[in-house]
Amino acid sequence: MEIRYKSTCSDREPVLASQAILKGISEDGGLFVPERIPKLVCPLRELAGMDYRQVAYEVMRLYFSDFTEEELKACIAGAYDDKFDTEAIAPLAKVEGVYFLELFHGPTIAFKDMALSILPYLMTTAMKKNGGGQEAVILTATSGDTGKAALSGFADVPGTRIIVFYPKDGVSAIQKRQMLTQKGENVAVVGVEGNFDDCQNGVKAIFGDVALREEMARAGLAFSSANSINIGRLVPQIAYYVYAYASLLREGEIAEGEEINIAVPTGNFGNILAAYYARKMGLPVKKLLCASNENKVLYDFFATGSYDRNRPFILTSSPSMDILISSNLERLIYEITGYDAQATADFMQSLAGNGNYAITREMKKRLEPFYGGFATQKEGAAQIAGVFERCGYVMDTHTAVAAAVAADYREKTGDAAKMLVVSTASPYKFAPSILRALKPGCAAGDEEKEAFACVDELARLSGMKIPAAVEELREAAICHHRLCPVEGMEAQVRDILEL
């Protein structure tokens, strides 16, 4: 059955999947959500015998119902090829009885590759299906990983341009260098003198500027997004949860139908929302552990039912989680209101205006599948050091937050269900922070200058091979030099697009 997509903030006519992918965000500012969450059609035991591409097709075909089988399989084949350094695409590592789902084997060594490798294929196919008259301008805010993955995916893709805004002092040295060295005639990177929330709010404001949209339309341009607010980003993420469960089943680690718990390091809420959608599709998941760092706005939300961004913004060693406005939570809010677009719009307006909102008691009851936890930088560092000392496995700072929350959850609840921890980035992406955890007092200098020295020392200490994505950065030339204040973001867009 065909699935269409409606806005979280109005009762506009639902659109096809291809149209939702092209738009990125609804004209009313709401996010696109499927009219219903489809159930898995293929039995779990059959999925267990499939490779990643086959599982991805079985998941995505249920959501992207206006794509033909040939179109969707071509998108999947183009995305999940030898750009990943392992045939498994998303391998599992069993460490001290916990399963780490390694999502960092793609070209930019972070989990964003899992969805952003396919988004350009989905988008260009969608453009052809919908007339293809306009050039798509991908406008994206990043807390570190989305930016490079999106730039890499869309670089020199015909019919597209991409502009990425990042907080100039809010990403790791390796993340920044990955973005600033990106080549491509159609790419632009802009550092913003603010934090990620400033970047994200600025991008949303640009999307909502009706006069600018009309001006762009006259120039043959149309905005879209590569953030997980784009349903074309979110749906591919569901696939790796299904694949992880199928892998555990294939390897005899679980019985068919056995429930597992999933711990996800969480910032913008897209990754854990994908796990929630997988659960609604019928994947046997008991609890979803939403793991926050010291910017624990989501932890407080799950504990109290009140979302409040009015608090200090803390720069941590897990910068991709340094977020106080978790955009994808809007999709969950829409669901727990009983699919009430007006109520959802009111909550979002309160967040934009007052910086907070409080859900009802009835809505809070519907959050039962989730468990909120958080870990401090000290606790994350202890997790990194402890696991390495005991068994030699190295995890990055974001994964460490989820692993620490998972360990704390098991200790507090006694829940013995198998635990899947989502591992979102290569440790080499945050080498100075990893070294500080493994060797306290190390790598305390200028992170940008010391980054590659830390990479080499981490390789010596751990024996892990340095990824090609990091090696190639050593001599890469800086291609992008744009900086702007928060209020100058639209002017940058106009300048880049020559409007």
C-alpha positions in Angstrom: 0.0 0.0 0.0 1.2 3.5 -0.9 2.4 5.6 2.0 2.2 9.4 1.8 3.7 12.0 4.1 2.0 14.6 6.1 3.2 17.6 8.1 3.6 17.6 11.9 2.2 21.1 12.0 -0.8 21.4 9.7 -3.4 19.4 7.9 -2.0 20.1 4.4 -2.6 17.4 1.8 -0.2 14.5 2.2 2.6 14.2 -0.4 4.4 11.3 -2.0 7.7 10.1 -0.6 9.7 11.5 -3.5 8.0 14.9 -3.0 8.8 14.8 0.8 12.4 14.0 0.0 12.7 16.9 -2.4 11.0 19.4 -0.1 13.0 18.3 3.0 10.6 20.3 5.2 7.0 21.2 4.8 6.1 24.8 3.7 4.4 25.3 7.1 7.7 24.6 8.9 6.6 21.1 10.0 8.4 17.9 9.5 7.1 15.2 7.2 6.0 11.9 8.8 4.5 8.8 7.2 0.7 8.5 7.5 1.3 5.2 9.2 4.3 3.1 10.2 4.3 0.0 8.0 4.9 -3.5 9.5 7.8 -5.6 8.5 6.7 -7.9 5.7 9.7 -10.2 5.5 10.0 -12.6 8.5 13.0 -12.0 10.7 14.4 -15.5 10.0 14.5 -14.6 6.2 16.1 -11.2 6.9 18.8 -13.1 8.9 19.9 -14.7 5.6 20.2 -11.3 3.7 23.1 -8.9 3.3 22.9 -5.3 4.1 21.6 -4.1 0.7 18.8 -6.7 0.7 17.7 -5.8 4.2 17.8 -2.1 3.3 15.5 -2.8 0.3 13.0 -4.7 2.5 12.8 -1.8 4.9 12.9 1.2 2.4 10.4 -0.2 -0.1 7.7 0.0 2.6 8.3 3.7 3.0 9.3 4.9 -0.4 6.3 3.3 -2.2 6.3 5.6 -5.2 9.9 4.5 -6.1 9.9 1.5 -8.5 11.8 -1.7 -7.4 14.4 -0.9 -10.1 14.8 2.7 -8.9 15.2 1.9 -5.3 17.6 -1.0 -5.8 19.7 1.2 -8.0 19.8 3.8 -5.2 20.8 1.1 -2.6 23.5 -0.4 -4.9 25.0 3.0 -5.6 25.1 3.9 -1.9 26.3 0.7 -0.2 29.3 -0.2 -2.3 33.1 -0.4 -1.8 33.2 3.1 -0.4 32.6 1.2 2.9 35.7 -0.6 4.2 33.8 -3.7 5.3 31.5 -6.0 3.3 29.1 -6.1 6.2 28.6 -2.3 5.9 27.4 -2.2 9.6 29.3 -4.9 11.5 28.7 -5.9 15.1 31.5 -6.2 17.7 30.8 -8.2 20.8 32.6 -6.6 23.8 32.1 -7.8 27.3 28.7 -9.2 26.5 27.5 -6.0 24.8 27.0 -5.7 21.1 28.4 -2.6 19.4 26.8 -1.7 16.1 29.7 -0.1 14.2 28.3 2.5 11.9 31.5 4.3 11.0 33.0 2.2 8.2 31.9 4.6 5.5 33.9 7.3 3.7 33.7 10.0 6.4 34.0 7.5 9.4 30.8 8.4 11.1 27.2 7.0 11.2 25.9 9.8 9.0 27.4 7.9 6.0 24.8 5.2 6.4 22.0 7.6 5.3 23.9 10.3 3.5 25.4 7.8 1.1 22.0 7.1 -0.3 20.3 10.5 0.0 21.8 12.0 -3.2 20.6 8.9 -5.2 17.1 9.2 -3.6 17.0 12.9 -4.3 18.2 12.8 -7.9 15.7 10.0 -8.6 13.0 12.0 -6.9 13.9 15.0 -9.1 13.4 12.9 -12.3 10.1 11.6 -11.0 8.8 15.1 -10.3 9.7 16.9 -13.4 13.3 17.8 -12.6 12.9 21.5 -13.6 14.6 23.1 -10.6 18.1 22.8 -9.1 18.1 21.5 -5.6 19.9 23.6 -3.0 20.8 21.4 0.0 20.9 23.7 3.0 22.2 22.0 6.1 23.3 22.8 9.7 25.8 20.4 11.3 27.1 19.6 14.7 30.1 17.9 13.1 29.3 14.7 11.2 26.4 15.5 9.0 28.3 18.3 7.2 31.1 16.2 5.9 28.9 13.3 5.0 26.5 15.5 3.1 29.3 17.4 1.3 30.9 14.1 0.3 27.6 12.7 -0.9 26.5 15.7 -2.9 29.8 16.9 -4.2 29.5 17.5 -8.0 26.1 15.7 -8.2 24.4 17.2 -11.2 21.3 19.3 -10.5 22.3 20.0 -6.9 24.2 22.6 -4.8 25.0 22.2 -1.1 25.6 24.8 1.6 26.7 23.6 5.1 26.8 25.8 8.2 28.8 24.6 11.2 29.6 26.2 14.6 33.2 27.4 14.1 34.3 26.5 17.6 31.9 23.6 18.2 33.4 20.7 16.2 36.5 18.6 16.6 39.7 19.5 14.6 39.3 16.5 12.4 35.6 17.2 11.7 36.4 20.8 10.8 39.3 19.8 8.5 37.1 17.2 6.8 34.6 20.0 5.9 37.0 22.7 5.0 39.0 20.5 2.6 36.0 19.2 0.7 36.3 19.6 -3.0 33.5 20.2 -5.5 32.2 22.9 -7.8 28.8 22.9 -6.1 29.8 22.9 -2.4 30.1 25.7 0.1 31.0 25.6 3.8 30.4 28.4 6.3 31.6 28.7 9.9 29.1 30.4 12.2 30.1 32.4 15.2 27.6 30.6 17.4 26.6 27.1 18.5 24.8 24.3 16.6 21.4 25.4 17.8 22.2 28.9 16.3 23.1 27.2 13.0 20.0 25.0 13.0 17.6 27.9 13.9 19.2 30.0 11.2 18.7 27.3 8.6 15.0 26.8 9.7 14.5 30.6 9.4 15.9 30.6 5.8 13.7 27.6 4.9 10.7 29.6 6.3 11.4 32.8 4.4 8.6 32.9 1.8 10.1 35.8 -0.1 13.4 34.1 -0.5 11.7 30.9 -1.6 9.9 32.8 -4.3 13.0 34.6 -5.4 14.8 31.2 -5.7 12.0 29.7 -7.7 12.3 32.5 -10.2 16.0 31.6 -10.5 15.2 27.9 -11.0 16.3 26.9 -7.4 14.5 25.1 -4.6 15.7 24.4 -1.0 16.0 20.9 0.4 17.8 19.5 3.4 20.3 16.8 4.2 19.7 16.9 8.0 17.6 14.1 9.5 14.6 16.4 9.3 14.5 15.1 5.7 12.6 11.8 5.7 15.0 10.6 3.0 17.7 10.8 5.7 15.6 9.2 8.5 14.2 6.1 6.7 17.6 4.7 5.7 18.6 4.8 9.3 15.8 2.3 10.2 17.5 -0.3 8.0 20.6 -0.7 10.2 18.6 -1.5 13.3 16.7 -4.2 11.4 20.0 -5.5 10.0 21.6 -5.5 13.4 18.8 -7.7 14.8 19.0 -10.0 11.8 22.8 -10.3 12.3 22.4 -11.2 16.0 19.8 -13.8 14.9 22.0 -15.2 12.1 25.0 -15.5 14.5 22.9 -17.3 17.1 23.3 -14.6 19.7 19.5 -14.3 20.1 16.5 -16.4 19.5 13.9 -15.3 16.9 11.5 -12.9 18.6 13.8 -12.3 21.6 13.7 -8.7 22.8 16.8 -6.6 22.9 17.6 -3.1 24.3 19.2 -0.4 22.2 21.3 2.4 23.6 21.8 5.4 21.3 24.0 8.5 21.8 21.5 11.2 21.1 21.7 14.8 19.9 19.1 15.8 17.3 17.0 12.7 18.1 17.0 11.3 14.5 19.0 8.2 15.2 17.0 7.0 18.2 13.7 7.9 16.4 14.7 5.6 13.6 15.1 2.8 16.2 11.7 3.7 17.6 10.2 3.4 14.1 11.9 0.0 13.7 10.3 -1.1 17.0 6.9 0.1 15.7 7.5 -2.0 12.5 7.7 -5.1 14.7 11.4 -5.4 15.5 11.5 -7.0 19.0 12.9 -4.1 21.0 12.2 -3.8 24.7 13.7 -0.4 25.7 15.3 2.5 23.8 18.0 4.1 25.9 18.3 7.8 25.0 21.8 8.7 26.0 22.7 12.3 26.5 25.9 14.1 27.4 26.0 17.0 29.8 23.7 19.0 27.5 21.0 16.7 29.0 17.8 18.4 27.8 16.4 15.1 26.5 17.2 13.3 29.8 15.3 16.0 31.7 12.4 15.8 29.2 12.0 12.0 29.7 12.3 12.4 33.4 9.8 15.3 33.8 7.8 15.8 30.6 9.2 19.3 30.3 11.4 20.3 27.5 13.5 23.4 28.4 16.4 24.7 26.3 16.9 27.7 28.7 20.2 26.5 30.1 23.9 26.9 29.5 25.2 25.4 26.3 28.2 23.1 27.2 31.0 22.3 24.8 31.9 18.7 25.5 34.2 16.0 24.1 31.2 14.6 22.3 30.4 17.6 20.1 27.9 16.0 17.8 25.6 15.7 20.8 26.1 19.3 22.0 22.5 20.2 21.1 19.7 21.9 23.1 17.0 21.8 20.4 16.5 18.2 19.2 14.6 18.8 16.0 13.4 15.2 15.4 11.7 15.1 18.8 8.9 17.0 17.0 8.0 13.8 15.1 7.6 11.9 18.4 5.6 14.8 19.9 3.3 14.7 17.0 2.7 11.0 17.6 2.1 11.2 21.4 -0.4 14.1 20.9 -2.5 11.5 19.0 -1.4 13.0 15.6 -2.7 16.4 16.5 -1.0 18.9 14.1 -2.3 22.0 15.9 -1.1 20.8 19.3 2.3 20.0 17.9 2.5 23.4 16.2 1.7 25.0 19.5 4.4 23.1 21.3 7.0 24.1 18.7 5.9 27.7 18.8 6.3 27.7 22.6 9.8 26.2 22.1 10.7 28.9 19.6 9.3 31.7 21.6 9.8 30.8 25.3 12.4 28.1 24.9 10.2 25.4 26.6 7.0 23.4 26.7 5.5 20.8 28.9 3.6 17.8 27.6 0.5 16.4 29.3 0.5 13.4 31.7 -1.3 11.3 29.1 1.4 12.1 26.5 4.2 11.3 29.0 2.7 7.8 29.5 3.2 7.2 25.8 7.0 7.6 26.2 7.2 4.3 28.0 9.4 2.6 25.4 12.1 5.2 26.2 14.6 5.4 29.0 16.5 8.7 29.4 20.1 8.6 30.8 23.2 10.8 30.6 26.9 10.6 31.2 29.4 13.3 32.1 32.6 13.7 30.2 34.4 12.1 33.2 32.1 9.1 33.1 32.5 8.8 29.3 36.3 8.9 29.6 36.2 6.3 32.3 34.2 4.0 30.0 36.7 4.5 27.2 39.6 3.7 29.5 38.0 0.8 31.3 36.9 -1.1 28.3 40.3 -0.6 26.6 42.2 -1.7 29.6 40.1 -4.9 30.0 39.8 -6.0 26.4 41.6 -3.6 24.0 38.5 -2.3 22.3 38.5 1.5 21.6 35.3 3.5 21.3 34.8 7.1 20.4 33.5 9.8 22.9 29.9 9.6 21.6 29.7 5.8 21.8 31.2 6.0 25.3 28.2 8.1 26.4 25.8 5.4 25.2 27.9 2.6 26.7 28.1 4.4 30.1 24.3 4.9 30.1 23.7 1.3 29.1 25.9 0.0 32.0 24.2 2.3 34.4 20.8 1.2 33.2 21.6 -2.5 33.7 23.0 -1.9 37.1 19.9 0.2 38.2 17.2 -2.0 36.7 18.7 -5.5 36.6 17.3 -5.8 33.0 19.3 -8.7 31.5 18.0 -8.3 27.9 20.8 -8.3 25.3 22.2 -4.8 24.8 22.9 -3.2 21.4 25.0 0.0 21.7 25.1 2.2 18.6 28.7 3.1 17.8 28.5 6.3 15.8 32.1 7.4 14.9 35.6 6.2 14.5 37.8 7.0 17.6 40.2 8.7 15.2 37.7 11.4 14.6 38.2 12.5 18.2 41.8 11.3 18.8 42.8 14.0 21.3 39.8 13.3 23.5 40.4 9.5 23.3 44.0 10.0 24.3 43.0 12.2 27.2 40.8 9.3 28.4 43.5 6.6 27.9 46.4 8.7 29.1 45.2 11.5 31.4 47.2 14.7 30.9 48.0 13.8 27.3 47.0 15.9 24.3 46.3 19.0 26.3 47.7 21.5 23.8 46.1 23.2 20.8 43.8 20.5 19.5 44.0 21.7 15.9 47.8 21.6 15.8 48.0 18.4 17.8 45.2 16.4 16.1 47.5 14.4 13.8 50.1 13.8 16.4 47.3 12.4 18.5 46.1 10.2 15.6 49.6 8.7 15.4 49.9 8.2 19.1 46.4 6.6 19.3 47.5 4.2 16.4 50.6 3.3 18.3 48.8 2.7 21.6 45.8 0.8 20.2 47.2 -1.0 17.1 44.1 0.1 15.1 44.7 1.1 11.5 44.4 4.8 10.8 41.4 5.2 8.4 42.1 6.5 4.9 39.6 9.3 5.5 42.0 10.6 8.2 45.3 10.0 6.4 44.2 11.9 3.3 43.5 15.0 5.5 47.1 15.5 6.4 48.1 17.2 3.2 44.7 18.3 2.0 44.3 21.9 1.0 41.8 24.2 2.7 39.1 25.1 0.1 36.6 27.0 2.3 37.2 30.2 4.3 33.7 31.7 4.9 32.8 32.9 8.4 29.7 34.8 9.5 27.7 35.9 12.6 24.4 34.1 13.2 22.5 37.0 11.7 24.6 36.8 8.5 23.6 33.3 7.4 20.9 34.4 4.9 23.3 36.9 3.4 25.8 34.1 2.9 23.2 32.0 1.1 22.3 34.9 -1.2 26.0 35.5 -1.9 26.8 31.8 -2.7 23.7 31.5 -4.9 24.3 34.9 -6.5 20.8 36.1 -5.8 
